[in-house]
Amino acid sequence: MPYPLTLDDLIRKFYETVGPERIVYGSDSSWFPRGYSVRYLQDQIRACRFMNMPHDALQKIFGGNAARLFGITLG
């Protein structure tokens, strides 16, 4: 690729290109055999905080956008 592809670079590129309203956290963790790996979530949150992403953007990406898409009201 003609540009870096670290997790930090990819998150920054998505954030700047489509904005926090169009990003939904996801993980390719499997249930079998190892189960959910919280490390993926931690790494992505760390990358977002490192780039000083506003708190409301974090809330959208890591739950709010999915809730909106699925019609779930968060309490």
Buried (B, 14 or more C-beta within 10 A) or exposed (E): EEEEEEEBEBBBEBBEEEEBEEBBBEEEEEEEEEEEEEEBBEBBBEBBEEEEBEEEBBBBBBBBBBBBEEEEEEE
